[in-house]
Amino acid sequence: MQDTPTFHVESLDPEPGAVRLVMIGELDFDTAGEASAAVDKALAEEARLLELDLSGLGFIDSSGMAVLMNAYVGAGERGTAFRIVALTPYLRHLFEVVALDDVLLDLPGAHSPG
């Protein structure tokens, strides 16, 4: 039996009015509920900015991509700015393959290492 990396979300306050969610592990069907709950909680705090740091994700499936899109849409509905502040080359490539790079990565302030 293969060990699955533990998924968790760290919530940081990098500046007043901002929430940064740092997602670590694998964002998939089994962990999407935890990630969605963290996003919902952050949006309920009525922050003016929601940032996602995805540099700690080793894998993401369609359920995980849905969490990210729902975060983007939910932020927009509340008038909260949204940006991805860090991701891996793997995730950047994945976003390009599924044509979400123009939606999620070309936002002001979105960047990735390297």
Backbone as XML, in Angstrom:
<?xml version="1.0"?>
<chain id="A" units="angstrom">
  <residue number="1" name="MET">
    <atom name="N" x="0.833" y="-1.182" z="0.000"/>
    <atom name="CA" x="0.000" y="0.000" z="0.000"/>
    <atom name="C" x="0.874" y="1.241" z="0.000"/>
  </residue>
  <residue number="2" name="GLN">
    <atom name="N" x="0.558" y="2.182" z="-0.865"/>
    <atom name="CA" x="1.354" y="3.391" z="-1.013"/>
    <atom name="C" x="0.886" y="4.459" z="-0.027"/>
  </residue>
  <residue number="3" name="ASP">
    <atom name="N" x="1.847" y="5.130" z="0.606"/>
    <atom name="CA" x="1.512" y="6.230" z="1.505"/>
    <atom name="C" x="1.163" y="7.461" z="0.690"/>
  </residue>
  <residue number="4" name="THR">
    <atom name="N" x="0.038" y="8.073" z="1.014"/>
    <atom name="CA" x="-0.384" y="9.299" z="0.352"/>
    <atom name="C" x="0.058" y="10.479" z="1.200"/>
  </residue>
  <residue number="5" name="PRO">
    <atom name="N" x="0.710" y="11.479" z="0.586"/>
    <atom name="CA" x="1.123" y="12.645" z="1.363"/>
    <atom name="C" x="-0.096" y="13.299" z="2.020"/>
  </residue>
  <residue number="6" name="THR">
    <atom name="N" x="0.095" y="13.730" z="3.238"/>
    <atom name="CA" x="-0.973" y="14.402" z="3.962"/>
    <atom name="C" x="-1.248" y="15.755" z="3.318"/>
  </residue>
  <residue number="7" name="PHE">
    <atom name="N" x="-2.508" y="16.066" z="3.150"/>
    <atom name="CA" x="-2.911" y="17.367" z="2.621"/>
    <atom name="C" x="-3.276" y="18.268" z="3.788"/>
  </residue>
  <residue number="8" name="HIS">
    <atom name="N" x="-2.849" y="19.505" z="3.709"/>
    <atom name="CA" x="-3.321" y="20.483" z="4.668"/>
    <atom name="C" x="-3.231" y="21.887" z="4.079"/>
  </residue>
  <residue number="9" name="VAL">
    <atom name="N" x="-3.980" y="22.777" z="4.699"/>
    <atom name="CA" x="-4.025" y="24.175" z="4.267"/>
    <atom name="C" x="-3.617" y="25.031" z="5.449"/>
  </residue>
  <residue number="10" name="GLU">
    <atom name="N" x="-2.648" y="25.888" z="5.228"/>
    <atom name="CA" x="-2.239" y="26.862" z="6.237"/>
    <atom name="C" x="-2.832" y="28.211" z="5.833"/>
  </residue>
  <residue number="11" name="SER">
    <atom name="N" x="-3.433" y="28.889" z="6.771"/>
    <atom name="CA" x="-3.998" y="30.206" z="6.520"/>
    <atom name="C" x="-3.087" y="31.259" z="7.132"/>
  </residue>
  <residue number="12" name="LEU">
    <atom name="N" x="-2.621" y="32.173" z="6.311"/>
    <atom name="CA" x="-1.729" y="33.246" z="6.752"/>
    <atom name="C" x="-2.383" y="34.598" z="6.482"/>
  </residue>
  <residue number="13" name="ASP">
    <atom name="N" x="-1.952" y="35.597" z="7.217"/>
    <atom name="CA" x="-2.391" y="36.970" z="6.992"/>
    <atom name="C" x="-1.165" y="37.793" z="6.616"/>
  </residue>
  <residue number="14" name="PRO">
    <atom name="N" x="-0.804" y="37.811" z="5.326"/>
    <atom name="CA" x="0.434" y="38.476" z="4.919"/>
    <atom name="C" x="0.400" y="39.998" z="5.081"/>
  </residue>
  <residue number="15" name="GLU">
    <atom name="N" x="-0.797" y="40.554" z="5.086"/>
    <atom name="CA" x="-0.965" y="41.994" z="5.265"/>
    <atom name="C" x="-2.402" y="42.232" z="5.709"/>
  </residue>
  <residue number="16" name="PRO">
    <atom name="N" x="-2.687" y="43.377" z="6.297"/>
    <atom name="CA" x="-4.071" y="43.638" z="6.732"/>
    <atom name="C" x="-5.050" y="43.532" z="5.558"/>
  </residue>
  <residue number="17" name="GLY">
    <atom name="N" x="-6.148" y="42.817" z="5.778"/>
    <atom name="CA" x="-7.176" y="42.668" z="4.756"/>
    <atom name="C" x="-6.919" y="41.577" z="3.737"/>
  </residue>
  <residue number="18" name="ALA">
    <atom name="N" x="-5.841" y="40.822" z="3.923"/>
    <atom name="CA" x="-5.499" y="39.762" z="2.976"/>
    <atom name="C" x="-5.424" y="38.418" z="3.697"/>
  </residue>
  <residue number="19" name="VAL">
    <atom name="N" x="-5.828" y="37.364" z="2.984"/>
    <atom name="CA" x="-5.695" y="35.996" z="3.477"/>
    <atom name="C" x="-4.932" y="35.212" z="2.419"/>
  </residue>
  <residue number="20" name="ARG">
    <atom name="N" x="-3.893" y="34.508" z="2.856"/>
    <atom name="CA" x="-3.135" y="33.632" z="1.950"/>
    <atom name="C" x="-3.333" y="32.205" z="2.419"/>
  </residue>
  <residue number="21" name="LEU">
    <atom name="N" x="-3.842" y="31.372" z="1.521"/>
    <atom name="CA" x="-3.991" y="29.951" z="1.805"/>
    <atom name="C" x="-2.844" y="29.203" z="1.145"/>
  </residue>
  <residue number="22" name="VAL">
    <atom name="N" x="-2.053" y="28.523" z="1.959"/>
    <atom name="CA" x="-0.930" y="27.731" z="1.474"/>
    <atom name="C" x="-1.392" y="26.278" z="1.473"/>
  </residue>
  <residue number="23" name="MET">
    <atom name="N" x="-1.507" y="25.706" z="0.274"/>
    <atom name="CA" x="-1.983" y="24.329" z="0.133"/>
    <atom name="C" x="-0.798" y="23.403" z="-0.082"/>
  </residue>
  <residue number="24" name="ILE">
    <atom name="N" x="-0.759" y="22.328" z="0.711"/>
    <atom name="CA" x="0.385" y="21.426" z="0.707"/>
    <atom name="C" x="-0.108" y="19.981" z="0.595"/>
  </residue>
  <residue number="25" name="GLY">
    <atom name="N" x="0.508" y="19.222" z="-0.287"/>
    <atom name="CA" x="0.164" y="17.808" z="-0.453"/>
    <atom name="C" x="-0.476" y="17.557" z="-1.799"/>
  </residue>
  <residue number="26" name="GLU">
    <atom name="N" x="-1.554" y="16.764" z="-1.796"/>
    <atom name="CA" x="-2.273" y="16.426" z="-3.020"/>
    <atom name="C" x="-3.698" y="16.940" z="-2.914"/>
  </residue>
  <residue number="27" name="LEU">
    <atom name="N" x="-4.086" y="17.759" z="-3.880"/>
    <atom name="CA" x="-5.443" y="18.314" z="-3.914"/>
    <atom name="C" x="-6.243" y="17.483" z="-4.912"/>
  </residue>
  <residue number="28" name="ASP">
    <atom name="N" x="-7.065" y="16.572" z="-4.361"/>
    <atom name="CA" x="-7.809" y="15.646" z="-5.208"/>
    <atom name="C" x="-9.205" y="15.431" z="-4.634"/>
  </residue>
  <residue number="29" name="PHE">
    <atom name="N" x="-9.898" y="14.444" z="-5.146"/>
    <atom name="CA" x="-11.264" y="14.168" z="-4.713"/>
    <atom name="C" x="-11.359" y="14.004" z="-3.202"/>
  </residue>
  <residue number="30" name="ASP">
    <atom name="N" x="-10.378" y="13.326" z="-2.620"/>
    <atom name="CA" x="-10.403" y="13.059" z="-1.182"/>
    <atom name="C" x="-10.124" y="14.288" z="-0.322"/>
  </residue>
  <residue number="31" name="THR">
    <atom name="N" x="-9.442" y="15.279" z="-0.863"/>
    <atom name="CA" x="-9.050" y="16.445" z="-0.070"/>
    <atom name="C" x="-9.745" y="17.733" z="-0.504"/>
  </residue>
  <residue number="32" name="ALA">
    <atom name="N" x="-10.514" y="17.664" z="-1.575"/>
    <atom name="CA" x="-11.170" y="18.868" z="-2.098"/>
    <atom name="C" x="-12.113" y="19.507" z="-1.076"/>
  </residue>
  <residue number="33" name="GLY">
    <atom name="N" x="-12.782" y="18.699" z="-0.266"/>
    <atom name="CA" x="-13.690" y="19.238" z="0.745"/>
    <atom name="C" x="-12.959" y="20.092" z="1.769"/>
  </residue>
  <residue number="34" name="GLU">
    <atom name="N" x="-11.801" y="19.627" z="2.204"/>
    <atom name="CA" x="-10.996" y="20.399" z="3.158"/>
    <atom name="C" x="-10.523" y="21.712" z="2.535"/>
  </residue>
  <residue number="35" name="ALA">
    <atom name="N" x="-10.089" y="21.648" z="1.289"/>
    <atom name="CA" x="-9.635" y="22.858" z="0.610"/>
    <atom name="C" x="-10.790" y="23.834" z="0.409"/>
  </residue>
  <residue number="36" name="SER">
    <atom name="N" x="-11.945" y="23.319" z="0.000"/>
    <atom name="CA" x="-13.126" y="24.180" z="-0.189"/>
    <atom name="C" x="-13.539" y="24.845" z="1.111"/>
  </residue>
  <residue number="37" name="ALA">
    <atom name="N" x="-13.490" y="24.107" z="2.202"/>
    <atom name="CA" x="-13.852" y="24.668" z="3.507"/>
    <atom name="C" x="-12.907" y="25.802" z="3.889"/>
  </residue>
  <residue number="38" name="ALA">
    <atom name="N" x="-11.616" y="25.640" z="3.597"/>
    <atom name="CA" x="-10.644" y="26.697" z="3.899"/>
    <atom name="C" x="-10.910" y="27.938" z="3.053"/>
  </residue>
  <residue number="39" name="VAL">
    <atom name="N" x="-11.238" y="27.738" z="1.781"/>
    <atom name="CA" x="-11.562" y="28.868" z="0.900"/>
    <atom name="C" x="-12.825" y="29.567" z="1.388"/>
  </residue>
  <residue number="40" name="ASP">
    <atom name="N" x="-13.863" y="28.794" z="1.707"/>
    <atom name="CA" x="-15.124" y="29.375" z="2.191"/>
    <atom name="C" x="-14.904" y="30.186" z="3.460"/>
  </residue>
  <residue number="41" name="LYS">
    <atom name="N" x="-14.089" y="29.652" z="4.367"/>
    <atom name="CA" x="-13.805" y="30.359" z="5.615"/>
    <atom name="C" x="-13.075" y="31.673" z="5.335"/>
  </residue>
  <residue number="42" name="ALA">
    <atom name="N" x="-12.102" y="31.627" z="4.445"/>
    <atom name="CA" x="-11.347" y="32.838" z="4.104"/>
    <atom name="C" x="-12.258" y="33.892" z="3.479"/>
  </residue>
  <residue number="43" name="LEU">
    <atom name="N" x="-13.148" y="33.466" z="2.586"/>
    <atom name="CA" x="-14.052" y="34.420" z="1.950"/>
    <atom name="C" x="-15.074" y="34.968" z="2.938"/>
  </residue>
  <residue number="44" name="ALA">
    <atom name="N" x="-15.459" y="34.165" z="3.915"/>
    <atom name="CA" x="-16.411" y="34.620" z="4.931"/>
    <atom name="C" x="-15.808" y="35.704" z="5.820"/>
  </residue>
  <residue number="45" name="GLU">
    <atom name="N" x="-14.480" y="35.739" z="5.912"/>
    <atom name="CA" x="-13.798" y="36.754" z="6.710"/>
    <atom name="C" x="-13.811" y="38.119" z="6.032"/>
  </residue>
  <residue number="46" name="GLU">
    <atom name="N" x="-14.354" y="38.166" z="4.816"/>
    <atom name="CA" x="-14.506" y="39.404" z="4.055"/>
    <atom name="C" x="-13.184" y="40.124" z="3.823"/>
  </residue>
  <residue number="47" name="ALA">
    <atom name="N" x="-12.145" y="39.345" z="3.550"/>
    <atom name="CA" x="-10.855" y="39.934" z="3.203"/>
    <atom name="C" x="-10.984" y="40.636" z="1.855"/>
  </residue>
  <residue number="48" name="ARG">
    <atom name="N" x="-10.187" y="41.628" z="1.641"/>
    <atom name="CA" x="-10.206" y="42.326" z="0.351"/>
    <atom name="C" x="-9.360" y="41.599" z="-0.693"/>
  </residue>
  <residue number="49" name="LEU">
    <atom name="N" x="-8.504" y="40.649" z="-0.230"/>
    <atom name="CA" x="-7.622" y="39.902" z="-1.123"/>
    <atom name="C" x="-7.506" y="38.460" z="-0.643"/>
  </residue>
  <residue number="50" name="LEU">
    <atom name="N" x="-7.724" y="37.509" z="-1.568"/>
    <atom name="CA" x="-7.504" y="36.089" z="-1.308"/>
    <atom name="C" x="-6.358" y="35.633" z="-2.198"/>
  </residue>
  <residue number="51" name="GLU">
    <atom name="N" x="-5.296" y="35.145" z="-1.563"/>
    <atom name="CA" x="-4.141" y="34.640" z="-2.292"/>
    <atom name="C" x="-4.034" y="33.137" z="-2.077"/>
  </residue>
  <residue number="52" name="LEU">
    <atom name="N" x="-3.673" y="32.429" z="-3.138"/>
    <atom name="CA" x="-3.428" y="30.989" z="-3.031"/>
    <atom name="C" x="-1.963" y="30.718" z="-3.349"/>
  </residue>
  <residue number="53" name="ASP">
    <atom name="N" x="-1.292" y="30.066" z="-2.432"/>
    <atom name="CA" x="0.076" y="29.609" z="-2.642"/>
    <atom name="C" x="-0.015" y="28.111" z="-2.898"/>
  </residue>
  <residue number="54" name="LEU">
    <atom name="N" x="0.247" y="27.708" z="-4.127"/>
    <atom name="CA" x="0.110" y="26.310" z="-4.539"/>
    <atom name="C" x="1.458" y="25.627" z="-4.716"/>
  </residue>
  <residue number="55" name="SER">
    <atom name="N" x="2.525" y="26.277" z="-4.279"/>
    <atom name="CA" x="3.863" y="25.724" z="-4.498"/>
    <atom name="C" x="4.107" y="24.427" z="-3.735"/>
  </residue>
  <residue number="56" name="GLY">
    <atom name="N" x="3.285" y="24.118" z="-2.738"/>
    <atom name="CA" x="3.436" y="22.888" z="-1.980"/>
    <atom name="C" x="2.599" y="21.736" z="-2.487"/>
  </residue>
  <residue number="57" name="LEU">
    <atom name="N" x="1.861" y="21.952" z="-3.584"/>
    <atom name="CA" x="1.047" y="20.874" z="-4.143"/>
    <atom name="C" x="1.883" y="19.998" z="-5.062"/>
  </residue>
  <residue number="58" name="GLY">
    <atom name="N" x="1.843" y="18.698" z="-4.821"/>
    <atom name="CA" x="2.540" y="17.758" z="-5.683"/>
    <atom name="C" x="1.648" y="17.168" z="-6.750"/>
  </residue>
  <residue number="59" name="PHE">
    <atom name="N" x="0.329" y="17.299" z="-6.559"/>
    <atom name="CA" x="-0.636" y="16.712" z="-7.494"/>
    <atom name="C" x="-1.957" y="17.440" z="-7.337"/>
  </residue>
  <residue number="60" name="ILE">
    <atom name="N" x="-2.676" y="17.538" z="-8.448"/>
    <atom name="CA" x="-4.024" y="18.098" z="-8.428"/>
    <atom name="C" x="-4.835" y="17.396" z="-9.506"/>
  </residue>
  <residue number="61" name="ASP">
    <atom name="N" x="-6.078" y="17.015" z="-9.174"/>
    <atom name="CA" x="-6.951" y="16.390" z="-10.168"/>
    <atom name="C" x="-8.094" y="17.345" z="-10.497"/>
  </residue>
  <residue number="62" name="SER">
    <atom name="N" x="-9.087" y="16.847" z="-11.222"/>
    <atom name="CA" x="-10.187" y="17.715" z="-11.650"/>
    <atom name="C" x="-10.979" y="18.266" z="-10.463"/>
  </residue>
  <residue number="63" name="SER">
    <atom name="N" x="-11.085" y="17.499" z="-9.396"/>
    <atom name="CA" x="-11.773" y="17.998" z="-8.196"/>
    <atom name="C" x="-10.998" y="19.167" z="-7.594"/>
  </residue>
  <residue number="64" name="GLY">
    <atom name="N" x="-9.687" y="19.068" z="-7.590"/>
    <atom name="CA" x="-8.848" y="20.152" z="-7.100"/>
    <atom name="C" x="-8.934" y="21.380" z="-7.982"/>
  </residue>
  <residue number="65" name="MET">
    <atom name="N" x="-8.961" y="21.168" z="-9.299"/>
    <atom name="CA" x="-9.104" y="22.304" z="-10.219"/>
    <atom name="C" x="-10.448" y="22.997" z="-9.994"/>
  </residue>
  <residue number="66" name="ALA">
    <atom name="N" x="-11.477" y="22.217" z="-9.694"/>
    <atom name="CA" x="-12.795" y="22.803" z="-9.407"/>
    <atom name="C" x="-12.742" y="23.666" z="-8.153"/>
  </residue>
  <residue number="67" name="VAL">
    <atom name="N" x="-11.979" y="23.244" z="-7.154"/>
    <atom name="CA" x="-11.819" y="24.058" z="-5.940"/>
    <atom name="C" x="-11.212" y="25.410" z="-6.300"/>
  </residue>
  <residue number="68" name="LEU">
    <atom name="N" x="-10.185" y="25.400" z="-7.142"/>
    <atom name="CA" x="-9.527" y="26.653" z="-7.529"/>
    <atom name="C" x="-10.465" y="27.556" z="-8.314"/>
  </residue>
  <residue number="69" name="MET">
    <atom name="N" x="-11.205" y="26.969" z="-9.245"/>
    <atom name="CA" x="-12.153" y="27.781" z="-10.028"/>
    <atom name="C" x="-13.263" y="28.330" z="-9.142"/>
  </residue>
  <residue number="70" name="ASN">
    <atom name="N" x="-13.746" y="27.525" z="-8.204"/>
    <atom name="CA" x="-14.785" y="28.001" z="-7.288"/>
    <atom name="C" x="-14.251" y="29.115" z="-6.389"/>
  </residue>
  <residue number="71" name="ALA">
    <atom name="N" x="-12.985" y="29.044" z="-6.003"/>
    <atom name="CA" x="-12.375" y="30.114" z="-5.208"/>
    <atom name="C" x="-12.328" y="31.404" z="-6.020"/>
  </residue>
  <residue number="72" name="TYR">
    <atom name="N" x="-11.932" y="31.285" z="-7.282"/>
    <atom name="CA" x="-11.870" y="32.438" z="-8.180"/>
    <atom name="C" x="-13.251" y="33.068" z="-8.359"/>
  </residue>
  <residue number="73" name="VAL">
    <atom name="N" x="-14.248" y="32.245" z="-8.632"/>
    <atom name="CA" x="-15.613" y="32.737" z="-8.836"/>
    <atom name="C" x="-16.180" y="33.313" z="-7.532"/>
  </residue>
  <residue number="74" name="GLY">
    <atom name="N" x="-15.984" y="32.596" z="-6.426"/>
    <atom name="CA" x="-16.491" y="33.058" z="-5.138"/>
    <atom name="C" x="-15.897" y="34.393" z="-4.734"/>
  </residue>
  <residue number="75" name="ALA">
    <atom name="N" x="-14.610" y="34.567" z="-4.979"/>
    <atom name="CA" x="-13.968" y="35.847" z="-4.675"/>
    <atom name="C" x="-14.580" y="36.957" z="-5.528"/>
  </residue>
  <residue number="76" name="GLY">
    <atom name="N" x="-14.761" y="36.673" z="-6.804"/>
    <atom name="CA" x="-15.349" y="37.677" z="-7.698"/>
    <atom name="C" x="-16.749" y="38.076" z="-7.274"/>
  </residue>
  <residue number="77" name="GLU">
    <atom name="N" x="-17.540" y="37.112" z="-6.841"/>
    <atom name="CA" x="-18.910" y="37.401" z="-6.408"/>
    <atom name="C" x="-18.938" y="38.286" z="-5.160"/>
  </residue>
  <residue number="78" name="ARG">
    <atom name="N" x="-17.894" y="38.219" z="-4.352"/>
    <atom name="CA" x="-17.846" y="39.009" z="-3.118"/>
    <atom name="C" x="-17.054" y="40.306" z="-3.287"/>
  </residue>
  <residue number="79" name="GLY">
    <atom name="N" x="-16.514" y="40.533" z="-4.475"/>
    <atom name="CA" x="-15.702" y="41.722" z="-4.690"/>
    <atom name="C" x="-14.321" y="41.607" z="-4.055"/>
  </residue>
  <residue number="80" name="THR">
    <atom name="N" x="-13.878" y="40.371" z="-3.834"/>
    <atom name="CA" x="-12.569" y="40.117" z="-3.242"/>
    <atom name="C" x="-11.563" y="39.882" z="-4.360"/>
  </residue>
  <residue number="81" name="ALA">
    <atom name="N" x="-10.438" y="40.568" z="-4.310"/>
    <atom name="CA" x="-9.380" y="40.336" z="-5.289"/>
    <atom name="C" x="-8.839" y="38.925" z="-5.084"/>
  </residue>
  <residue number="82" name="PHE">
    <atom name="N" x="-8.405" y="38.288" z="-6.167"/>
    <atom name="CA" x="-7.933" y="36.906" z="-6.130"/>
    <atom name="C" x="-6.648" y="36.810" z="-6.922"/>
  </residue>
  <residue number="83" name="ARG">
    <atom name="N" x="-5.687" y="36.080" z="-6.368"/>
    <atom name="CA" x="-4.473" y="35.814" z="-7.143"/>
    <atom name="C" x="-3.766" y="34.575" z="-6.636"/>
  </residue>
  <residue number="84" name="ILE">
    <atom name="N" x="-3.078" y="33.945" z="-7.549"/>
    <atom name="CA" x="-2.218" y="32.822" z="-7.214"/>
    <atom name="C" x="-0.813" y="33.396" z="-7.108"/>
  </residue>
  <residue number="85" name="VAL">
    <atom name="N" x="-0.199" y="33.199" z="-5.947"/>
    <atom name="CA" x="1.089" y="33.845" z="-5.706"/>
    <atom name="C" x="2.281" y="32.923" z="-5.888"/>
  </residue>
  <residue number="86" name="ALA">
    <atom name="N" x="2.057" y="31.623" z="-5.946"/>
    <atom name="CA" x="3.171" y="30.696" z="-6.157"/>
    <atom name="C" x="2.631" y="29.351" z="-6.617"/>
  </residue>
  <residue number="87" name="LEU">
    <atom name="N" x="3.322" y="28.750" z="-7.575"/>
    <atom name="CA" x="2.979" y="27.415" z="-8.033"/>
    <atom name="C" x="4.198" y="26.766" z="-8.642"/>
  </residue>
  <residue number="88" name="THR">
    <atom name="N" x="4.113" y="25.485" z="-8.861"/>
    <atom name="CA" x="5.227" y="24.727" z="-9.421"/>
    <atom name="C" x="5.169" y="24.759" z="-10.946"/>
  </residue>
  <residue number="89" name="PRO">
    <atom name="N" x="6.274" y="24.430" z="-11.619"/>
    <atom name="CA" x="6.232" y="24.315" z="-13.075"/>
    <atom name="C" x="5.201" y="23.277" z="-13.538"/>
  </residue>
  <residue number="90" name="TYR">
    <atom name="N" x="5.051" y="22.187" z="-12.772"/>
    <atom name="CA" x="4.042" y="21.174" z="-13.089"/>
    <atom name="C" x="2.645" y="21.799" z="-13.135"/>
  </residue>
  <residue number="91" name="LEU">
    <atom name="N" x="2.301" y="22.597" z="-12.131"/>
    <atom name="CA" x="0.971" y="23.207" z="-12.100"/>
    <atom name="C" x="0.809" y="24.252" z="-13.196"/>
  </residue>
  <residue number="92" name="ARG">
    <atom name="N" x="1.850" y="25.021" z="-13.460"/>
    <atom name="CA" x="1.766" y="26.000" z="-14.556"/>
    <atom name="C" x="1.467" y="25.264" z="-15.862"/>
  </residue>
  <residue number="93" name="HIS">
    <atom name="N" x="2.170" y="24.175" z="-16.112"/>
    <atom name="CA" x="1.933" y="23.396" z="-17.327"/>
    <atom name="C" x="0.508" y="22.836" z="-17.347"/>
  </residue>
  <residue number="94" name="LEU">
    <atom name="N" x="0.054" y="22.316" z="-16.223"/>
    <atom name="CA" x="-1.304" y="21.777" z="-16.147"/>
    <atom name="C" x="-2.331" y="22.862" z="-16.457"/>
  </residue>
  <residue number="95" name="PHE">
    <atom name="N" x="-2.161" y="24.046" z="-15.898"/>
    <atom name="CA" x="-3.091" y="25.147" z="-16.174"/>
    <atom name="C" x="-3.084" y="25.500" z="-17.665"/>
  </residue>
  <residue number="96" name="GLU">
    <atom name="N" x="-1.923" y="25.419" z="-18.308"/>
    <atom name="CA" x="-1.839" y="25.681" z="-19.749"/>
    <atom name="C" x="-2.582" y="24.605" z="-20.535"/>
  </residue>
  <residue number="97" name="VAL">
    <atom name="N" x="-2.407" y="23.342" z="-20.143"/>
    <atom name="CA" x="-3.043" y="22.222" z="-20.851"/>
    <atom name="C" x="-4.564" y="22.330" z="-20.786"/>
  </residue>
  <residue number="98" name="VAL">
    <atom name="N" x="-5.102" y="22.709" z="-19.635"/>
    <atom name="CA" x="-6.561" y="22.794" z="-19.495"/>
    <atom name="C" x="-7.082" y="24.207" z="-19.791"/>
  </residue>
  <residue number="99" name="ALA">
    <atom name="N" x="-6.218" y="25.057" z="-20.318"/>
    <atom name="CA" x="-6.569" y="26.411" z="-20.763"/>
    <atom name="C" x="-7.109" y="27.294" z="-19.635"/>
  </residue>
  <residue number="100" name="LEU">
    <atom name="N" x="-6.567" y="27.108" z="-18.436"/>
    <atom name="CA" x="-6.929" y="27.990" z="-17.328"/>
    <atom name="C" x="-5.817" y="28.985" z="-16.999"/>
  </residue>
  <residue number="101" name="ASP">
    <atom name="N" x="-4.712" y="28.914" z="-17.729"/>
    <atom name="CA" x="-3.616" y="29.837" z="-17.448"/>
    <atom name="C" x="-4.032" y="31.280" z="-17.703"/>
  </residue>
  <residue number="102" name="ASP">
    <atom name="N" x="-4.811" y="31.524" z="-18.745"/>
    <atom name="CA" x="-5.263" y="32.888" z="-19.032"/>
    <atom name="C" x="-6.242" y="33.394" z="-17.976"/>
  </residue>
  <residue number="103" name="VAL">
    <atom name="N" x="-6.961" y="32.488" z="-17.355"/>
    <atom name="CA" x="-7.948" y="32.871" z="-16.340"/>
    <atom name="C" x="-7.285" y="33.049" z="-14.980"/>
  </residue>
  <residue number="104" name="LEU">
    <atom name="N" x="-6.539" y="32.057" z="-14.555"/>
    <atom name="CA" x="-6.012" y="32.047" z="-13.188"/>
    <atom name="C" x="-4.614" y="32.615" z="-13.030"/>
  </residue>
  <residue number="105" name="LEU">
    <atom name="N" x="-3.803" y="32.562" z="-14.075"/>
    <atom name="CA" x="-2.405" y="32.966" z="-13.906"/>
    <atom name="C" x="-2.074" y="34.335" z="-14.455"/>
  </residue>
  <residue number="106" name="ASP">
    <atom name="N" x="-2.920" y="34.896" z="-15.265"/>
    <atom name="CA" x="-2.623" y="36.216" z="-15.816"/>
    <atom name="C" x="-3.313" y="37.312" z="-15.033"/>
  </residue>
  <residue number="107" name="LEU">
    <atom name="N" x="-3.636" y="37.017" z="-13.775"/>
    <atom name="CA" x="-4.230" y="38.012" z="-12.901"/>
    <atom name="C" x="-3.121" y="38.903" z="-12.364"/>
  </residue>
  <residue number="108" name="PRO">
    <atom name="N" x="-3.421" y="40.147" z="-12.058"/>
    <atom name="CA" x="-2.373" y="41.018" z="-11.488"/>
    <atom name="C" x="-1.796" y="40.388" z="-10.222"/>
  </residue>
  <residue number="109" name="GLY">
    <atom name="N" x="-0.489" y="40.324" z="-10.167"/>
    <atom name="CA" x="0.187" y="39.806" z="-8.986"/>
    <atom name="C" x="0.412" y="38.306" z="-9.011"/>
  </residue>
  <residue number="110" name="ALA">
    <atom name="N" x="-0.132" y="37.575" z="-9.983"/>
    <atom name="CA" x="0.066" y="36.131" z="-10.040"/>
    <atom name="C" x="1.481" y="35.854" z="-10.562"/>
  </residue>
  <residue number="111" name="HIS">
    <atom name="N" x="2.168" y="34.955" z="-9.898"/>
    <atom name="CA" x="3.519" y="34.602" z="-10.352"/>
    <atom name="C" x="3.884" y="33.229" z="-9.843"/>
  </residue>
  <residue number="112" name="SER">
    <atom name="N" x="4.931" y="32.709" z="-10.428"/>
    <atom name="CA" x="5.418" y="31.405" z="-9.979"/>
    <atom name="C" x="6.928" y="31.452" z="-9.904"/>
  </residue>
  <residue number="113" name="PRO">
    <atom name="N" x="7.515" y="30.569" z="-9.099"/>
    <atom name="CA" x="8.968" y="30.548" z="-8.998"/>
    <atom name="C" x="9.598" y="30.086" z="-10.296"/>
  </residue>
  <residue number="114" name="GLY">
    <atom name="N" x="10.795" y="30.589" z="-10.543"/>
    <atom name="CA" x="11.557" y="30.140" z="-11.690"/>
    <atom name="C" x="11.225" y="30.825" z="-12.882"/>
  </residue>
</chain>
